[in-house]
Amino acid sequence: MKEFQGVVGADWLFTADEDVDTYRDAYSPLWGEPNEYIPSAAVAPADVEQVQQLVRIANRYKLPLYPISTGKNLTYGSTAPTYSGSVVLDLKRMNRILNVDDKRNFAVVEPGVTYFDLYTYIQEKGLKVWIDCPDPGWGSPMGNALDHGVGYTASPFRDHFGSHCGMEVVTPTGEIMRTGMGALPNADSWQDYRYGVGPWVDGLFGQGNFGIVTKMGFWLLPQPEAMGTATVTVPRYADLDPLIDELNYLEDSMLITGMQEWGSPLGGGFGARSPELSALMAGGWPSDEQIEAYVRAHGGAAWQVRLHIYGPEPVIRASWEYAQQRIARAIPDAAFELEEVLKLPPTRGQIRSHERQPHDDHLGIPNMITFGMMARRPNDPDNPPQGHVDMFCIIPRTGQGVRQVNRILYDTERQLGMPSNASPFRGPTHWYHRCYLMGALGVPSYRDDTPDRSAKNRRSRQIYATALKNLAAAGFGLYRTNVAMHDLLVNQFSFGDHSLRRFQEAMKDAVDPNGIVAPGRYGLWPKRLRDQSRPNGPDAPAAAVRK
Amino acid sequence: MKEFQGVVGADWLFTADEDVDTYRDAYSPLWGEPNEYIPSAAVAPADVEQVQQLVRIANRYKLPLYPISTGKNLTYGSTAPTYSGSVVLDLKRMNRILNVDDKRNFAVVEPGVTYFDLYTYIQEKGLKVWIDCPDPGWGSPMGNALDHGVGYTASPFRDHFGSHCGMEVVTPTGEIMRTGMGALPNADSWQDYRYGVGPWVDGLFGQGNFGIVTKMGFWLLPQPEAMGTATVTVPRYADLDPLIDELNYLEDSMLITGMQEWGSPLGGGFGARSPELSALMAGGWPSDEQIEAYVRAHGGAAWQVRLHIYGPEPVIRASWEYAQQRIARAIPDAAFELEEVLKLPPTRGQIRSHERQPHDDHLGIPNMITFGMMARRPNDPDNPPQGHVDMFCIIPRTGQGVRQVNRILYDTERQLGMPSNASPFRGPTHWYHRCYLMGALGVPSYRDDTPDRSAKNRRSRQIYATALKNLAAAGFGLYRTNVAMHDLLVNQFSFGDHSLRRFQEAMKDAVDPNGIVAPGRYGLWPKRLRDQSRPNGPDAPAAAVRK
């Protein structure tokens, strides 16, 4: 710690309990348990050179470092390390926006830059590019991408890792490395071409612990002329399949690249089921015929999807016209509504003017709206008593995938003796293009003042782990998870007796011989911790070194 | 060899000179030289299990294997290994098309599948998807992608590695590994989501030697309704900058995703310069004012770009209308021509009906047309006496990049005392989206019966190496190169005293401890060969072990 302090100064090394406690995961499902994931200290370097110095010191003492950008990925662990006792390497001070180019349409940022920062910079300079934002507007574009985070504007920009181009990395042994064209001195194409020459290493830093990323480029969408918002409603439960097929065509052809917002007038979102729907489900999972009869008896509309189309207004209208033709040909009685064509950039009022929901996300405007949707105390909104642990699994873009996951959730609820909330009408989430995600049994996590907190959190973890395993057994894997579940999730990806993990482990040991960068992140442990301590789930014996 | 034969049978192990000679690079710039890159034998396994067995045997004897798919990447080395004496692992027999899905729009293939195979399969089954083809129609989609190859239809599909989703790999120690969702048993989303969980390793297998890829998925473009072909002509040399800016907008907005075909009515392609243009260049590189005056005196059109727009006809027309508005606003006197809107699928006749050039490439139809463009003997077209070594460097999408590279080529020609063929009017090539490539000083390579072959090839190598280094010094790197130039190219990517290569080397040694998979590919050598034998260029002392 003394050596760390020599690098960053006394102000930026945090060892006192009241400071270090702020680096706990405020919504950990292991809050207050002996095996909660907690750091021993935190250190905040000012620049890349300080990062290198800290890494060299950490190597001398075999001291694990857990790098974070802004640490705002609540539900996935936020600032908490995957190995208790690690020192959080807080990169918040490295917050320079290094370049935003609205001719070649890219940005280069440091880890501490937030979506709010980047948006404000672009607005103030009058640059004609959009960013793509996830739920946490206070989060870091870099941190989000490195966690395989997602957003809400046009594909492929919603895939934040997939939209990056070029990285600078401090390796686990303290060297500075640039990837892609960044490895060629004097190259001006670092954000234009990703691969450089030879093996492309960038993938290793997403959900990985192969180094500390200190700069990262992102491809941006040029500011569109307009955004069309339109809705398709289809009458039959079975219409899901052809509707998805047609939307796949439209998206993969890059005709409608906006996010599909799926829903059903019959309820299938995250709210509680209606009494009528609960009655349908009371006798076990209903047959397709029963479901179709229910749809006919309750308004005759099974599925609804809202589409966002970006471009000049005539292109939007021609694309929407074509979409209607295709879908009408595939699905008799499909209904269509063009809700609006919003000329861009919008006025402040227009962003919030849409009658059904605010538009911020779909316009690339960072916000914190989603952070208000979970349990809040009305009289103390800044201090929510509970959080939740998100659970989204990857499914193919097929009706079959949607039906299978809804059925697995129903069966899991029954297996666990839970009140059933599952529904045949829950639709997919369309963050990534080329696949859907299904929100599954995300669970609440409870903090300090909750009565029976420990038992409630244990129950949440049990539900989460059971659903995760049931989904995985059927071939549905979560795309990310809370630090408490990294091992459990990665254990499911077992093809070839875990050959992928062994391959990763061999490389990890080679580039990080002392195992100092984020040990345990996404189940990848350095050799010295691997055999003694791999936890098999959140309730396995604690592998953690307590503070 | 006896053990190899026990795995594949006598028919599929090749050790006789007349067989092994077919695995030389027929157009090697080192043809017949002592340091030509040549194999010692070849072996062709029937399936993944045989690949595993061969790898295990190779490990016992520390025998290098050089995997090829179809080996048709002429100009880049085709079947020749990067380390002489390696045994070519010829995967041509593994040629199953495992799946083509025209609802989710992907394909899964083995290494020996060719573009012709895949196209024929799709046509015969009446599937409504396109493939994206590079010049060699007899090449392998997998091999091409793993070499960072490129094609001609819509972006981002032209980026073949960037369009892949999911791999199966035999590791250098003989394990079978699947990446992304392929690591989750029972997952049906292997081709829908790339990253799986944890660090994403796929990038290591492109231009890499981290394993032997045995299956690979690719995202496909759904068959479009039509293709519009249109041309923009601009009057001034300086109009290049705003024209590129506008095209960047249109491409990055996904409004015009087809390949831009750049040219100039004033000559700047690969043919010889006109006498008038040579006169302009005779007194040294002309000033911008001289160039503009030359343009005015010779027809008043400096640049021309042909665009391809895919989609339903009304969307094509609306997009083209918008493109004209934008470009006309930015560039006074720009001229526009919509050449045709071709309804798809085309008839056989329509593919070749376009008056200026055949459409095969832009319609995703595999062909061998480009293979006819270089030096052929009219009376013996199947046995061309010479080939060439391609040279394309990455440039940013800016007029500045185009001008810089054209000037470097001019200076290099003078430096080498070559007849000057450089031109201010050479335009970029638009294979990758988000960057351009510039064809630079590709050189001829000479075969058996050429008089003074050895001296001519030496001169070609000198020209190539000089241009490569001059370009790299200014920040322009080749995106791939012939096996004879791998070390030379990678040596230029030296940021941080070659920190990227050291990082890759550490991982290579970890997963391939005996250094048996493609040693030397893209400058990445295993530990046992690294120190003794890194060649520093094609004319450095031969590192190779001669057969």
HADDOCK unambig.tbl for C-alpha pairs under 7 A between the chains (distance, minus, plus):
assign (segid A and resid 103 and name CA) (segid B and resid 245 and name CA) 5.66 0.50 0.50
assign (segid A and resid 104 and name CA) (segid B and resid 248 and name CA) 6.50 0.50 0.50
assign (segid A and resid 104 and name CA) (segid B and resid 397 and name CA) 6.70 0.50 0.50
assign (segid A and resid 175 and name CA) (segid B and resid 499 and name CA) 6.82 0.50 0.50
assign (segid A and resid 176 and name CA) (segid B and resid 496 and name CA) 6.08 0.50 0.50
assign (segid A and resid 176 and name CA) (segid B and resid 499 and name CA) 6.89 0.50 0.50
assign (segid A and resid 177 and name CA) (segid B and resid 495 and name CA) 6.93 0.50 0.50
assign (segid A and resid 177 and name CA) (segid B and resid 496 and name CA) 6.09 0.50 0.50
assign (segid A and resid 177 and name CA) (segid B and resid 499 and name CA) 5.43 0.50 0.50
assign (segid A and resid 177 and name CA) (segid B and resid 500 and name CA) 5.59 0.50 0.50
assign (segid A and resid 178 and name CA) (segid B and resid 495 and name CA) 6.83 0.50 0.50
assign (segid A and resid 178 and name CA) (segid B and resid 500 and name CA) 6.82 0.50 0.50
assign (segid A and resid 179 and name CA) (segid B and resid 500 and name CA) 7.00 0.50 0.50
assign (segid A and resid 183 and name CA) (segid B and resid 493 and name CA) 4.83 0.50 0.50
assign (segid A and resid 183 and name CA) (segid B and resid 494 and name CA) 5.93 0.50 0.50
assign (segid A and resid 183 and name CA) (segid B and resid 495 and name CA) 4.76 0.50 0.50
assign (segid A and resid 184 and name CA) (segid B and resid 475 and name CA) 6.33 0.50 0.50
assign (segid A and resid 184 and name CA) (segid B and resid 492 and name CA) 6.32 0.50 0.50
assign (segid A and resid 184 and name CA) (segid B and resid 493 and name CA) 4.20 0.50 0.50
assign (segid A and resid 184 and name CA) (segid B and resid 494 and name CA) 6.01 0.50 0.50
assign (segid A and resid 184 and name CA) (segid B and resid 495 and name CA) 5.99 0.50 0.50
assign (segid A and resid 185 and name CA) (segid B and resid 475 and name CA) 6.15 0.50 0.50
assign (segid A and resid 185 and name CA) (segid B and resid 493 and name CA) 6.98 0.50 0.50
assign (segid A and resid 185 and name CA) (segid B and resid 494 and name CA) 6.86 0.50 0.50
assign (segid A and resid 185 and name CA) (segid B and resid 495 and name CA) 5.78 0.50 0.50
assign (segid A and resid 186 and name CA) (segid B and resid 474 and name CA) 6.21 0.50 0.50
assign (segid A and resid 186 and name CA) (segid B and resid 475 and name CA) 4.43 0.50 0.50
assign (segid A and resid 187 and name CA) (segid B and resid 475 and name CA) 3.69 0.50 0.50
assign (segid A and resid 187 and name CA) (segid B and resid 476 and name CA) 6.02 0.50 0.50
assign (segid A and resid 188 and name CA) (segid B and resid 396 and name CA) 6.75 0.50 0.50
assign (segid A and resid 188 and name CA) (segid B and resid 475 and name CA) 6.59 0.50 0.50
assign (segid A and resid 189 and name CA) (segid B and resid 395 and name CA) 6.20 0.50 0.50
assign (segid A and resid 189 and name CA) (segid B and resid 396 and name CA) 5.21 0.50 0.50
assign (segid A and resid 192 and name CA) (segid B and resid 396 and name CA) 6.06 0.50 0.50
assign (segid A and resid 192 and name CA) (segid B and resid 434 and name CA) 5.22 0.50 0.50
assign (segid A and resid 192 and name CA) (segid B and resid 435 and name CA) 5.04 0.50 0.50
assign (segid A and resid 193 and name CA) (segid B and resid 434 and name CA) 6.76 0.50 0.50
assign (segid A and resid 193 and name CA) (segid B and resid 435 and name CA) 5.99 0.50 0.50
assign (segid A and resid 196 and name CA) (segid B and resid 479 and name CA) 6.55 0.50 0.50
assign (segid A and resid 197 and name CA) (segid B and resid 479 and name CA) 6.11 0.50 0.50
assign (segid A and resid 197 and name CA) (segid B and resid 480 and name CA) 6.69 0.50 0.50
assign (segid A and resid 197 and name CA) (segid B and resid 490 and name CA) 6.61 0.50 0.50
assign (segid A and resid 198 and name CA) (segid B and resid 207 and name CA) 4.72 0.50 0.50
assign (segid A and resid 198 and name CA) (segid B and resid 208 and name CA) 5.66 0.50 0.50
assign (segid A and resid 198 and name CA) (segid B and resid 522 and name CA) 5.11 0.50 0.50
assign (segid A and resid 199 and name CA) (segid B and resid 203 and name CA) 6.06 0.50 0.50
assign (segid A and resid 199 and name CA) (segid B and resid 204 and name CA) 4.39 0.50 0.50
assign (segid A and resid 199 and name CA) (segid B and resid 205 and name CA) 6.19 0.50 0.50
assign (segid A and resid 199 and name CA) (segid B and resid 206 and name CA) 5.57 0.50 0.50
assign (segid A and resid 199 and name CA) (segid B and resid 207 and name CA) 5.37 0.50 0.50
assign (segid A and resid 199 and name CA) (segid B and resid 208 and name CA) 4.60 0.50 0.50
assign (segid A and resid 200 and name CA) (segid B and resid 203 and name CA) 4.52 0.50 0.50
assign (segid A and resid 200 and name CA) (segid B and resid 204 and name CA) 5.24 0.50 0.50
assign (segid A and resid 200 and name CA) (segid B and resid 206 and name CA) 6.86 0.50 0.50
assign (segid A and resid 201 and name CA) (segid B and resid 203 and name CA) 5.93 0.50 0.50
assign (segid A and resid 201 and name CA) (segid B and resid 204 and name CA) 6.03 0.50 0.50
assign (segid A and resid 203 and name CA) (segid B and resid 199 and name CA) 6.04 0.50 0.50
assign (segid A and resid 203 and name CA) (segid B and resid 200 and name CA) 4.51 0.50 0.50
assign (segid A and resid 203 and name CA) (segid B and resid 201 and name CA) 5.92 0.50 0.50
assign (segid A and resid 203 and name CA) (segid B and resid 203 and name CA) 6.44 0.50 0.50
assign (segid A and resid 204 and name CA) (segid B and resid 199 and name CA) 4.39 0.50 0.50
assign (segid A and resid 204 and name CA) (segid B and resid 200 and name CA) 5.24 0.50 0.50
assign (segid A and resid 204 and name CA) (segid B and resid 201 and name CA) 6.04 0.50 0.50
assign (segid A and resid 205 and name CA) (segid B and resid 199 and name CA) 6.20 0.50 0.50
assign (segid A and resid 206 and name CA) (segid B and resid 199 and name CA) 5.55 0.50 0.50
assign (segid A and resid 206 and name CA) (segid B and resid 200 and name CA) 6.86 0.50 0.50
assign (segid A and resid 207 and name CA) (segid B and resid 198 and name CA) 4.74 0.50 0.50
assign (segid A and resid 207 and name CA) (segid B and resid 199 and name CA) 5.37 0.50 0.50
assign (segid A and resid 208 and name CA) (segid B and resid 198 and name CA) 5.68 0.50 0.50
assign (segid A and resid 208 and name CA) (segid B and resid 199 and name CA) 4.62 0.50 0.50
assign (segid A and resid 221 and name CA) (segid B and resid 252 and name CA) 6.21 0.50 0.50
assign (segid A and resid 221 and name CA) (segid B and resid 253 and name CA) 6.18 0.50 0.50
assign (segid A and resid 222 and name CA) (segid B and resid 249 and name CA) 6.25 0.50 0.50
assign (segid A and resid 222 and name CA) (segid B and resid 252 and name CA) 6.64 0.50 0.50
assign (segid A and resid 222 and name CA) (segid B and resid 253 and name CA) 6.11 0.50 0.50
assign (segid A and resid 245 and name CA) (segid B and resid 103 and name CA) 5.66 0.50 0.50
assign (segid A and resid 248 and name CA) (segid B and resid 103 and name CA) 7.00 0.50 0.50
assign (segid A and resid 248 and name CA) (segid B and resid 104 and name CA) 6.50 0.50 0.50
assign (segid A and resid 249 and name CA) (segid B and resid 222 and name CA) 6.24 0.50 0.50
assign (segid A and resid 252 and name CA) (segid B and resid 221 and name CA) 6.21 0.50 0.50
assign (segid A and resid 252 and name CA) (segid B and resid 222 and name CA) 6.63 0.50 0.50
assign (segid A and resid 253 and name CA) (segid B and resid 221 and name CA) 6.18 0.50 0.50
assign (segid A and resid 253 and name CA) (segid B and resid 222 and name CA) 6.11 0.50 0.50
assign (segid A and resid 254 and name CA) (segid B and resid 254 and name CA) 6.59 0.50 0.50
assign (segid A and resid 314 and name CA) (segid B and resid 318 and name CA) 5.90 0.50 0.50
assign (segid A and resid 315 and name CA) (segid B and resid 315 and name CA) 5.69 0.50 0.50
assign (segid A and resid 315 and name CA) (segid B and resid 318 and name CA) 5.32 0.50 0.50
assign (segid A and resid 315 and name CA) (segid B and resid 319 and name CA) 6.04 0.50 0.50
assign (segid A and resid 318 and name CA) (segid B and resid 314 and name CA) 5.91 0.50 0.50
assign (segid A and resid 318 and name CA) (segid B and resid 315 and name CA) 5.30 0.50 0.50
assign (segid A and resid 319 and name CA) (segid B and resid 315 and name CA) 6.03 0.50 0.50
assign (segid A and resid 395 and name CA) (segid B and resid 189 and name CA) 6.21 0.50 0.50
assign (segid A and resid 396 and name CA) (segid B and resid 188 and name CA) 6.75 0.50 0.50
assign (segid A and resid 396 and name CA) (segid B and resid 189 and name CA) 5.20 0.50 0.50
assign (segid A and resid 396 and name CA) (segid B and resid 192 and name CA) 6.03 0.50 0.50
assign (segid A and resid 397 and name CA) (segid B and resid 104 and name CA) 6.72 0.50 0.50
assign (segid A and resid 434 and name CA) (segid B and resid 192 and name CA) 5.23 0.50 0.50
assign (segid A and resid 434 and name CA) (segid B and resid 193 and name CA) 6.77 0.50 0.50
assign (segid A and resid 435 and name CA) (segid B and resid 192 and name CA) 5.04 0.50 0.50
assign (segid A and resid 435 and name CA) (segid B and resid 193 and name CA) 5.98 0.50 0.50
assign (segid A and resid 474 and name CA) (segid B and resid 186 and name CA) 6.21 0.50 0.50
assign (segid A and resid 475 and name CA) (segid B and resid 184 and name CA) 6.35 0.50 0.50
assign (segid A and resid 475 and name CA) (segid B and resid 185 and name CA) 6.14 0.50 0.50
assign (segid A and resid 475 and name CA) (segid B and resid 186 and name CA) 4.42 0.50 0.50
assign (segid A and resid 475 and name CA) (segid B and resid 187 and name CA) 3.71 0.50 0.50
assign (segid A and resid 475 and name CA) (segid B and resid 188 and name CA) 6.62 0.50 0.50
assign (segid A and resid 476 and name CA) (segid B and resid 187 and name CA) 6.03 0.50 0.50
assign (segid A and resid 479 and name CA) (segid B and resid 196 and name CA) 6.54 0.50 0.50
assign (segid A and resid 479 and name CA) (segid B and resid 197 and name CA) 6.10 0.50 0.50
assign (segid A and resid 480 and name CA) (segid B and resid 197 and name CA) 6.67 0.50 0.50
assign (segid A and resid 490 and name CA) (segid B and resid 197 and name CA) 6.61 0.50 0.50
assign (segid A and resid 492 and name CA) (segid B and resid 184 and name CA) 6.32 0.50 0.50
assign (segid A and resid 493 and name CA) (segid B and resid 183 and name CA) 4.84 0.50 0.50
assign (segid A and resid 493 and name CA) (segid B and resid 184 and name CA) 4.20 0.50 0.50
assign (segid A and resid 493 and name CA) (segid B and resid 185 and name CA) 6.97 0.50 0.50
assign (segid A and resid 494 and name CA) (segid B and resid 183 and name CA) 5.94 0.50 0.50
assign (segid A and resid 494 and name CA) (segid B and resid 184 and name CA) 6.01 0.50 0.50
assign (segid A and resid 494 and name CA) (segid B and resid 185 and name CA) 6.86 0.50 0.50
assign (segid A and resid 495 and name CA) (segid B and resid 177 and name CA) 6.92 0.50 0.50
assign (segid A and resid 495 and name CA) (segid B and resid 178 and name CA) 6.84 0.50 0.50
assign (segid A and resid 495 and name CA) (segid B and resid 183 and name CA) 4.75 0.50 0.50
assign (segid A and resid 495 and name CA) (segid B and resid 184 and name CA) 5.99 0.50 0.50
assign (segid A and resid 495 and name CA) (segid B and resid 185 and name CA) 5.80 0.50 0.50
assign (segid A and resid 496 and name CA) (segid B and resid 176 and name CA) 6.07 0.50 0.50
assign (segid A and resid 496 and name CA) (segid B and resid 177 and name CA) 6.08 0.50 0.50
assign (segid A and resid 499 and name CA) (segid B and resid 175 and name CA) 6.80 0.50 0.50
assign (segid A and resid 499 and name CA) (segid B and resid 176 and name CA) 6.88 0.50 0.50
assign (segid A and resid 499 and name CA) (segid B and resid 177 and name CA) 5.44 0.50 0.50
assign (segid A and resid 500 and name CA) (segid B and resid 177 and name CA) 5.60 0.50 0.50
assign (segid A and resid 500 and name CA) (segid B and resid 178 and name CA) 6.82 0.50 0.50
assign (segid A and resid 500 and name CA) (segid B and resid 179 and name CA) 6.99 0.50 0.50
assign (segid A and resid 503 and name CA) (segid B and resid 511 and name CA) 6.60 0.50 0.50
assign (segid A and resid 506 and name CA) (segid B and resid 510 and name CA) 5.56 0.50 0.50
assign (segid A and resid 506 and name CA) (segid B and resid 511 and name CA) 6.09 0.50 0.50
assign (segid A and resid 507 and name CA) (segid B and resid 507 and name CA) 4.75 0.50 0.50
assign (segid A and resid 507 and name CA) (segid B and resid 510 and name CA) 5.79 0.50 0.50
assign (segid A and resid 507 and name CA) (segid B and resid 511 and name CA) 6.65 0.50 0.50
assign (segid A and resid 510 and name CA) (segid B and resid 506 and name CA) 5.55 0.50 0.50
assign (segid A and resid 510 and name CA) (segid B and resid 507 and name CA) 5.78 0.50 0.50
assign (segid A and resid 510 and name CA) (segid B and resid 510 and name CA) 5.99 0.50 0.50
assign (segid A and resid 511 and name CA) (segid B and resid 503 and name CA) 6.61 0.50 0.50
assign (segid A and resid 511 and name CA) (segid B and resid 506 and name CA) 6.09 0.50 0.50
assign (segid A and resid 511 and name CA) (segid B and resid 507 and name CA) 6.66 0.50 0.50
assign (segid A and resid 522 and name CA) (segid B and resid 198 and name CA) 5.13 0.50 0.50
